[in-house]
Amino acid sequence: MSFDSLGLAPALLRALADYGYTRPTPIQAAAIPPSLEGHDLLAAAQTGTGKTAAFALPLLQKLSTSGQTMTRRPRALVLTPTRELAAQVHENLRDYGKHMQVSATTIFGGVSMGPQINALRRGVDIVIATPGRLIDHMQQRTLDLSAVETLVLDEADRMLDMGFLPALKRILVALPKKRQTLLFSATFAPAIKTLALEFMHNPREVSVSAPNTVTTLVSHQVHPVDAARKRDLLLHLLSADSRRQSLVFSRTKHGADKLVTYLNASGLRSAAIHGNKSQNARTRALSDFKSGRVTVLVATDIAARGIDIEQLPIVINFDLPSVAEDYVHRIGRTGRAGMEGLAVSLVSHDESGLLHDIRKLLKQDIAINPVAGYEPSAPLRLDAGAPRPKQGGGGQRQQTRAPRQGKPAGSARPNGYAPQGRGEHAAGNQRRRSNHRPAAKA
């Protein structure tokens, strides 16, 4: 199958050809035709499979053929969980629509509202936004959503994980009831289904992969190591090819900063990206990483959303994620666009349960290969998952989302990792907290 067979406009085909894209990915082939026909859509696919183009191409075609409104109010709204992903979607829309007269802008936190207000006043066809900042504009009446014809929820599962459900509902009720809604998610969890039934009209459902699966192009390795020697082993692995771009995941913002200080002092060009960084610093770090000026990017889970580098060769989990599903999202940064990738995890003894949960989720073993000179003092235990916290306080804990199937709603952090306060890295905790707290700000 080629893009020509999907009914796309010549201007889009020309842009795709400019970038060497000739054949759609499975999710693009499945999602584009019903989107062009105007159906609401529930689309599920693993990360790195071309989901952005699956909604961006039909969205651009619809806007280019329906004509521009006199008021230039936004006719399409794309909601994303993070600033980086919003910026990435904007870049993709600009690339695919470069032969069309369709305008787009981003709205997210961490930067001044002034330029965003000015862009909205000038008029724009597409707004790509994070929920928190979009709510700010709605409250200040600087954004009119009454002309929105198409809504896209990108990575809806992640937005629910981050506690955005109240904000999403507030935004959804402010939109015209007569619209097309395209919802993209890694899985169709119960909370996603509930959201879809409440705000979508007879949605078509497309899914091109089983839930929580990863591409076969990624190889997995675990290096067991004592926690105290993790930094040394990381430096050893990175120094083997100091020119190779490497994305390193830290569970905490403080840990990410400490790693960058250590790696830079060791001669490796490194930068951190997390929620305590200013938006300018986050943008600069990502730009430097993409250009090769920085070869090691140390990121927390949320900040890594939107990192889209086709030839990223390796992802290293310095810390395993507290929730097994996040492993799938992390390693989805490599093995993209048909390229092979490598996912390496440095696992200490007190993370054994987390590794057990990841292997169980993926339904596959992951090779455990000690590195000579860095062998752990105690072997990993893979006979049980991570411990679950006991319910206390005399009441049932409320959920921000439905529990993941087959897995209790909460899980404890490994020993030695204190819970994070409010801020960007709270995502790992937010899915296990009461829904009486504010939604995360992006």
N, C-alpha and C positions, 0 to 999 in steps of 0.2 A: 504494500500500500504506500502511496505517496501523498504529500500534502495536497497535490492537485485534485485528488479524488474526494477530498473532504468538503468541497464547496467553498473554499476560502477565496477572498477577493484577490485580484492580480497584484494589488499593492502589497498585500501581506505575503503572497508567494514570492514576490520580488525581494522583500526584506529577508525572508527566510533563506532564499538562495544566496543573498549577500553574505550571510553568516555560515553558509555551507550546510544548512539543514534541508534535507530532501525527504526523509522518511519520518513520520510521526512515531512517538513512543506509544506503547499500548494504552496508557491513560489518555493521551491526546487523541488517539484514534477512537476511543470509546466515548470521550466527553465532548469533543467538538461538535459532532453532528447534532445531538439533542440540544446542545446550547444554542447552536445557530437556529434551530427550529423554535426556540423560545421557551423550552421546557425548564422548569425548576429542576435542579440537579443535586443529588447527593453523590459525591465522587470520592472514592478511597483509593489510595495508592501509597506505596512506601516512598520515603523521602529520596530525592535525587532522581526521580523518574520523569521530570518535565511537567509537573503540575501547574506551574505558573503559566506556561504557554497554553495549557489546556483551557484555562479561563481567559487569558489575555487575548488570544487570537479571535475568538468569537466576540468578545467584548469590544475590541477595536472595530471589527467589521460592523457590528450593530450600530455603533456610534457614528461611523463614517457614512453609513447609508441612510440613517434616519434624519440627518440634517441637524443644524445647530439651533438652539433656542435663542430668542432675542435677549433674554436676561443673562444668558451664560451661567445659569445655576448648574451645579454639578448634576450630570445625568447618570453617573455611575459612582458607586462607593465600594472600595475594597478595604476590608478590615483585616489587620494582621496583629499578631500578639506582640511583636517587638519592633523597635525602630529600625534595626538593621534589615529585617525582612521587608518592612515598608520601603526602605530605600532600594532594596534589591528588586522588588516588584516594579517600582517606578522606573528603574534602569531597563528592565525587560520590556515594559510597555513602550518606553521611548525607542528602544531598538526595533521592536516589531512594527511600531507605527510610524517609522521615520518617513515613509512615503505617503502618509495620511495627514490630514489637518485635524488632529485630535490632540488636545492638551491635557496634561495631568500635573498634579502637585501632591506633595506629601505633607501630612499633618501628624506630628508626633511631639512628645515632650522632650525636655532637656535643651531646647533652643527657644529663642524669643518667639512670641506669637505674632509680632509685628509683620515680618515678611510673609507669614502664612495668611494673615488678614488681608494684606495687600494683594496677594495672589488670588484670593477668593473674590475680592472686589473687582479685579480685572476680568474675572470670569474663567472658568475651567471646566472641562468636560468630565474628568475623572479625579476623584479624591482618594488617595491611598492613606489610611490613617490607622493609628492605634486607638483603642477605645477611650483611654483616659483623656488624651488631648482633644479628641473629638467631642467628648462631653463638655470640656472647657469651652470650646467654640459654640456649642449649642447653648450653654448657659449665658454666654455673652452675646448671643444672637449675631454672631459674625459668620454663621454658616446656615444656609437655607437648603434643607434636604427635601423640599417638597417636589422637586422635579426628578428625583432619582428613579431611573427606569430599571437599573440592574444593581443588585447587591451581591458582592462576593465575600464570603467568609473564608479566609485562607488559614489553614491549620486550626480549625475550629476546636479540635480536641485540646490543643495547647492553650487556647484562650480560656477554655473551661477549667483546665488545670490551674491556671494562674488566677482564678477567682474573678474572671471578667463577666460571669453570667448576669449579674444585676445590671452592669453597664450595657451589655449586649441587648438585654430586653428593653432597656430605656431607649437605646438607639433604634431598635427595630420598630417600636411603636411610633416613632417619630417619622418613619418613612411611609411613602404612599403604599396603600394596601395592594394596589395593582402594580406589580413589578415582577421582574424575574430574579430569582434567588439561586445562586450557585454556591454550594457549601462543599468545601474541600477539607478532608480530614484523613489522618492516618488510619483511623478505625471508625466504625459506626458504633461507638459505645452507647449504652442506654441514654446518657445525658444528651448525646448528639441526636439520637432518634427523637427524644422529647422536644428538643429545640426545633427540629425539622417539622414535626407534626404541628407545632404551634404557629410557625411563621412561614411555612412553605405550602405550595398548592400542588398536590399530587406529584411530588418530585420523582423523577426517574433516578434509579440507583445504578451506579456503575462501580465496579471494584475489580482491579486487575491483579491483586495479590492478596494472600492470606494476611490477617492481622499480625502485626509485630514480626514480619519477615524482613530479611535483609537481602540485598543483592548478592548473588553468588560470586560477583567480581571482587568482593572484599574477603581477604584472609584474616583470621583471628589468631592472636597469640596472647598468652598470659605469661608474664615473668613474675614468679613469686619472689618477694623481697621483704626484708624487715622494714617497717615504717621509717625508721631512723636513717635508712640508706636509700630511700626512694630518690632523693635529689641527686645523689651521686650516680645512681643507675640511669636516671633520665639524662644527665649530662653525658654519660658514657654512650648512650644510644644516639643522642643528637650529634655528638662530635664525630660519629662514624661517617657522617656526610653533612657537614655544616652548611652546605648550600641547598640542601633539600628543604622545601617548605614543609613545616610540621605544625599541626594544630594540636595543642595540649589542653586537656580539660582538667580544671581544678574544681573541687566541690564548693569552695568558698572564695569570696572576693579577696579577703586578706591573704589567703593561700596563693592566689594568682599573683598578687603583687610581690609576695616574698619570692616566688619562683622566678619572676622576671628579674628582680634585683640579683638573684643568684646567677642566673644564666648570663645576664649582661656582664657581670663581674668576671665571668668565665670566658668571655670573648664571643658569645653568641648573640646576634642581633635579635632582640626579643621585645615584645610589647604585650600588654594586657588589655583585655576588653571585658568590662563588667559594668554593673549598674551604678557603681560609685564614681565611675569616670564621667566627665562631661561629655555631651554629645559630640563636641568637636574633637575631643580626644579619642572617642570610640571610632568616629569616622576616619580620623587620621591613621589610627592603628590598623584598621581594616584596609585602607587604601595602601598603606606601606606594605602590608602583608601580600596583597594582591600583586603589587608591582615588584616584589622581591627585595625591597629595601629592608624589610624585616623578614627573617626566615622562620622565626618561631613565634606563633601567636598563642598566648595562654588565655583561655576563655572559661567563663562559667556557662552553665547550660543555657540560660535564657539569652545572654548576649550573643551566643553563637548562632542563633536563628538568623538566617539571611546570609550566612557565609556560604557563598556559592562559587566555588573554584573548580572548574572542570577537571583539572589535572592535579588536584591535591593528592599527594601520594600516600600520606600517612596521618592517622589520628592516634594520639596517645592519651590514654586515660591515666593521668597521674593519680587521681582518686576515682574509684568506681562511683557511679551515681547511686543516690539513696533509693531510687525507684528504678526497677529493672527496665521498664519501658524507655527510660531516657537513654539507655545504652543504644537502642535502635536509632534514636534521633541523632545521637552524637556521631556514630560511625557512618551515618548517612551523608556526612560531609565529604567522605572519600568514596571511591568506586562509582563516580558519577559519569554520565554521558559516555558509557561504554568503556571507561578506563578502569584498570585494575587498581585496587587500593589495599592498604594494610591497616588493621586496627590492633593496636598493642595496648595491653592493660598491665599496669604495675600494681600487684595485689599483695597487700600485707595480710598477716594471719587474721587480724580482726575484721577483714573484709571478706572472709571466706563465705559467710552467709549471703552476701550481696552477689558474689560470683555464682553461687549455687542458684540464686533466683534468676540471674541472667541466662545461665545455661538452660534452666527449665523453661524460661520464656521462649528462647530461640529453638528449643527442642533439638539441640545439638551440643556435642561436646566442643569445648574450645581447648586447643593444645596448650598444655602447661609446660613451659620450657624455662628452667632456671638458667640464668646467665652466669657463666664461670666467674668466680670472684665475688658474686653478689647473692649467693645461695642463702635462703632464709634460715634462721635458727630453729624455726618450727614449721612443719609442713602445713599446707592449707587443708582445711576440713571442708569437704564438699558433701557431707551427708545430711545437712540441714540448711534451711534458708536463714535469712537475717531475722533476729528476734523481733517480735511485735510488742508494742507497749501495752501495758495493762490499762483498761479503762478505769478511771477514778472519778471522784467528785460526785458520785451518786446519781449520775445522769447519763443518758445516751448521747454520744457525740454527734453533732449535726455535720452534714457533709456539704461541701460546695459542689460536689458532683457525685454521680452514682459510683459505687465502688467498682474497681476493675474486676471483671469476671474471674472467679477462681482465686482472688487475692484479697486479703483483708484490706480495709481502707487505709490503714496506717502502718508504718514501719519505722523502726528506730534507727537512729544514726549509729555508725560504728563507734566504739569507745574512742575518746580523744577528740571528737568533733562536737563542739557546742552548737546548739541551735542558733540560727541566724535571726537577727532582728528584722524589723520592717525594711524593705528594700528589695533590690532586684533578685537576690538569690533566695528570697523567701519562696520562690516557686516550688521548690521541693517540699516545703512545709505547707504551703497554702492549700494544696489539695488534701491536706489532712487536718485543716483547722475549721473552726466554726464559720458559718457563712454570715456572722454578724460583724465581720471586719470589712473595711473598704476593699474594693478590688485593687489589684496591682496596677501601678502606674507604669506606662511604657513610654 
